[in-house]
Amino acid sequence: MSKHLELHYAERIGWLRAAVLGANDGIVSTASLIVGVAAAAAARSEVMVAGIAGLVAGAMSMAAGEFVSVSSQADTEKADLTREKKELEDDPEFELQELADIYINRGLSQDLALQVAQELMVHDALGAHARDELGLTEVHAARPIQAALASAVTFAAGAALPLLITAFSPEKSIILLVSAGSLVSLAALGGLAARVGGADIRTGAGRVTLWGALALAATALVGHLFGTTVS
């Protein structure tokens, strides 16, 4: 029997979602924080301190949030599998017919559906019910640690970009250069994520850039108003 080596976009969902979310948040939140503080007429050192604090806090928050969220999903999946296992032990005949009914609803004849269900029950009853009744597969299985690490690392990587721009930009040009660099990076990130996920590149780049621009504009306005008020 030949081994199936074809790769599908769905196999990337687990890490891709967390990675894109982390990098996007890293760029948007840190760049917005930097722009907001800079708009309040703060010195470069103050802007850098705020940005670094935002990087550390954001990375830890992303990791914790992803871990808790995906752990809850994993707990739910485990509970469903435990209940399904008990049902298979208590009433295997009902579970066999339930599986056959699923295949009938998908278009198989009654006899063929029953035959397929019987063979799958012999091979891996719990696996068959997990996949076809509960919709749980290895590809989409919740992986809390993987999601947490991907979010934290990519958030820090994304946040490092506006920080580097801030460190090497003329102080009077921090807002302009951080905003421009961040929006270009967001567009590239959105396009890359869309490409990896098999979606339209322009749509992916456009929606990320739009929301990033709105965030930067909002924090710049707040920083400007705050700086004007206290000066």
C-alpha positions as CSV (number, residue, x, y, z in Angstrom):
1,M,0.0,0.0,0.0
2,S,1.4,3.4,-1.0
3,K,1.8,6.1,1.6
4,H,-0.3,9.2,1.2
5,L,2.2,12.1,1.1
6,E,-0.1,14.9,-0.2
7,L,0.0,18.0,2.1
8,H,-3.2,20.1,2.6
9,Y,-3.6,23.6,3.8
10,A,-5.8,22.4,6.7
11,E,-2.8,20.7,8.2
12,R,-1.3,24.1,8.9
13,I,-4.3,25.5,10.7
14,G,-3.1,24.7,14.2
15,W,0.2,26.6,14.1
16,L,-0.7,29.1,11.3
17,R,-3.6,30.7,13.2
18,A,-1.5,31.2,16.4
19,A,1.6,32.4,14.5
20,V,-0.3,34.9,12.3
21,L,-2.2,36.2,15.3
22,G,0.9,36.5,17.4
23,A,3.0,38.4,14.7
24,N,0.1,40.6,13.8
25,D,-0.6,41.6,17.4
26,G,3.1,42.1,18.0
27,I,3.4,44.6,15.2
28,V,0.1,46.4,15.7
29,S,0.1,46.7,19.5
30,T,3.8,47.6,19.9
31,A,3.8,50.0,16.9
32,S,0.6,51.6,18.2
33,L,2.0,51.9,21.7
34,I,5.2,53.5,20.3
35,V,3.3,55.9,18.1
36,G,0.9,56.9,20.9
37,V,3.8,57.6,23.4
38,A,5.8,59.4,20.7
39,A,2.8,61.5,19.8
40,A,2.7,62.7,23.4
41,A,6.1,64.3,22.8
42,A,8.0,61.7,24.8
43,A,11.7,61.3,24.5
44,R,13.2,58.3,22.6
45,S,14.2,56.6,25.8
46,E,10.7,56.7,27.2
47,V,9.3,55.5,23.9
48,M,11.7,52.5,23.9
49,V,10.9,51.6,27.5
50,A,7.2,51.6,26.7
51,G,7.8,49.5,23.6
52,I,10.0,46.9,25.4
53,A,7.5,46.7,28.2
54,G,4.7,46.2,25.6
55,L,6.7,43.4,23.9
56,V,7.3,41.5,27.1
57,A,3.8,41.9,28.5
58,G,2.2,41.1,25.1
59,A,4.2,38.0,24.5
60,M,3.4,36.6,28.0
61,S,-0.2,37.6,27.6
62,M,-0.5,35.9,24.2
63,A,1.2,32.7,25.4
64,A,-1.1,32.5,28.5
65,G,-4.2,33.3,26.5
66,E,-3.5,30.8,23.8
67,F,-2.6,28.1,26.3
68,V,-5.8,28.6,28.4
69,S,-8.0,28.8,25.3
70,V,-6.6,25.8,23.5
71,S,-6.4,23.8,26.8
72,S,-10.1,24.3,27.2
73,Q,-10.6,23.1,23.7
74,A,-8.4,20.0,24.4
75,D,-10.4,19.3,27.6
76,T,-13.7,19.4,25.7
77,E,-12.3,17.0,23.0
78,K,-11.0,14.7,25.7
79,A,-14.4,14.7,27.5
80,D,-16.2,13.9,24.2
81,L,-13.9,11.0,23.5
82,T,-14.3,9.6,27.0
83,R,-18.1,9.7,26.7
84,E,-17.9,8.2,23.2
85,K,-15.7,5.4,24.5
86,K,-18.1,4.6,27.2
87,E,-21.0,4.5,24.8
88,L,-19.1,2.1,22.6
89,E,-18.6,-0.2,25.6
90,D,-22.2,0.0,26.8
91,D,-24.1,-0.2,23.5
92,P,-21.9,-1.2,20.5
93,E,-24.8,-2.2,18.3
94,F,-26.4,1.3,18.6
95,E,-23.1,2.9,17.9
96,L,-22.6,0.7,14.8
97,Q,-26.0,1.7,13.4
98,E,-25.3,5.3,14.3
99,L,-22.1,5.2,12.3
100,A,-23.8,3.5,9.4
101,D,-26.5,6.2,9.4
102,I,-23.8,8.8,9.0
103,Y,-22.5,7.1,5.9
104,I,-26.1,6.7,4.5
105,N,-26.6,10.4,4.9
106,R,-23.4,11.0,3.0
107,G,-24.7,9.0,0.0
108,L,-23.8,5.4,0.6
109,S,-26.4,2.6,0.2
110,Q,-27.7,1.0,3.3
111,D,-25.8,-2.3,2.8
112,L,-22.5,-0.6,1.9
113,A,-22.8,1.9,4.8
114,L,-23.3,-1.0,7.2
115,Q,-20.4,-2.9,5.8
116,V,-18.1,0.1,6.0
117,A,-19.2,0.9,9.6
118,Q,-18.6,-2.8,10.6
119,E,-15.1,-2.8,9.2
120,L,-14.2,0.5,10.7
121,M,-15.6,-0.5,14.1
122,V,-13.3,-3.6,14.0
123,H,-10.3,-1.6,12.9
124,D,-10.7,1.4,15.2
125,A,-14.2,2.1,16.6
126,L,-13.3,5.1,18.7
127,G,-11.3,6.7,15.9
128,A,-14.1,6.2,13.4
129,H,-16.7,7.8,15.7
130,A,-14.3,10.6,16.7
131,R,-13.7,11.4,13.1
132,D,-17.2,10.9,11.5
133,E,-19.5,11.6,14.5
134,L,-17.6,14.2,16.5
135,G,-15.5,15.8,13.7
136,L,-12.3,15.3,15.6
137,T,-9.1,14.5,13.6
138,E,-5.4,14.5,14.3
139,V,-5.0,17.5,11.9
140,H,-7.3,19.7,13.9
141,A,-6.4,18.4,17.4
142,A,-5.9,21.0,20.0
143,R,-2.2,21.5,21.0
144,P,-2.0,24.1,23.8
145,I,1.8,24.2,24.2
146,Q,2.4,24.5,20.5
147,A,-0.2,27.3,20.2
148,A,1.3,29.1,23.3
149,L,4.9,29.0,22.0
150,A,3.9,30.0,18.5
151,S,2.0,33.0,19.8
152,A,4.7,34.2,22.2
153,V,7.6,33.8,19.7
154,T,5.8,35.4,16.8
155,F,4.4,38.2,19.0
156,A,8.0,39.0,20.1
157,A,9.3,38.8,16.5
158,G,6.5,41.1,15.3
159,A,7.0,43.6,18.2
160,A,10.8,43.7,17.6
161,L,10.2,45.4,14.2
162,P,8.8,48.7,15.4
163,L,11.3,48.7,18.3
164,L,14.2,48.4,15.8
165,I,12.8,51.2,13.7
166,T,12.4,53.4,16.8
167,A,16.0,52.7,17.9
168,F,17.5,53.8,14.6
169,S,15.2,56.5,13.5
170,P,15.6,60.3,14.0
171,E,13.6,61.2,17.0
172,K,11.4,63.6,15.0
173,S,10.6,60.9,12.4
174,I,9.7,58.0,14.8
175,I,6.0,58.3,14.2
176,L,6.2,58.4,10.5
177,L,8.8,55.7,10.1
178,V,7.3,53.3,12.6
179,S,3.9,53.7,11.0
180,A,5.1,53.2,7.5
181,G,7.4,50.3,8.4
182,S,4.7,48.6,10.4
183,L,2.0,49.0,7.7
184,V,4.4,47.5,5.0
185,S,5.2,44.6,7.4
186,L,1.5,44.0,8.1
187,A,0.8,43.9,4.4
188,A,3.6,41.4,3.8
189,L,2.5,39.3,6.8
190,G,-1.1,39.3,5.7
191,G,-0.1,38.3,2.1
192,L,2.2,35.6,3.4
193,A,-0.4,34.1,5.7
194,A,-2.9,34.1,2.9
195,R,-0.4,32.4,0.6
196,V,0.5,29.7,3.1
197,G,-3.2,29.2,3.8
198,G,-4.2,29.1,0.2
199,A,-6.3,32.3,0.3
200,D,-6.2,35.4,-1.9
201,I,-3.0,37.4,-1.2
202,R,-4.5,40.8,-1.8
203,T,-7.4,40.3,0.5
204,G,-5.2,38.9,3.2
205,A,-2.8,41.9,2.9
206,G,-5.5,44.5,2.7
207,R,-7.6,43.6,5.7
208,V,-4.5,43.3,8.0
209,T,-3.2,46.7,6.8
210,L,-6.5,48.4,7.2
211,W,-7.0,47.4,10.8
212,G,-3.3,48.2,11.5
213,A,-3.7,51.7,10.1
214,L,-6.9,52.3,12.2
215,A,-5.0,51.2,15.4
216,L,-2.1,53.5,14.6
217,A,-4.3,56.4,13.9
218,A,-6.3,56.0,17.0
219,T,-3.3,55.7,19.4
220,A,-1.6,58.6,17.6
221,L,-4.7,60.8,18.3
222,V,-4.9,59.7,21.9
223,G,-1.2,60.4,22.4
224,H,-1.4,63.8,20.7
225,L,-4.4,64.8,22.8
226,F,-2.8,63.6,26.0
227,G,0.5,65.4,25.2
228,T,-1.4,68.6,24.5
229,T,-3.4,68.3,27.7
230,V,-0.4,67.9,30.0
231,S,1.9,70.4,28.3
